[in-house]
Amino acid sequence: MSSAWLFFGGIALLYFLVTIPIQYLYISGIKERARKSKLSQEQMYQNMSFEEEQLHFHIQGNIANLPSTVVAHFLYQLRHRKKSKG
């Protein structure tokens, strides 16, 4: 029984590690798109097509992607934090 837990735990860890870069690229793309279009996040989502809304919901709203989304968001914030004026 413990080998089955180890196997499925390994699969879950691999899935988590693979989806972090995907989530990071998606978050970066959304932020860049918002910056270029100069729209608020709400306006940008209102202007999305149905297909884009569904893609966004699947990528950001899937419970299986939640841990990797949180880590990717943290990494994005860490890499793009503004320098404090000293």
Secondary structure by P-SEA (a helix, b strand, c coil): caaaaaaaaaaaaaaaaaaaaaaaaaaaaaaaaaaaacccaaaaaaaccaaaaaaaaaacccccaaaaaaaaaaaaaaaccccccc
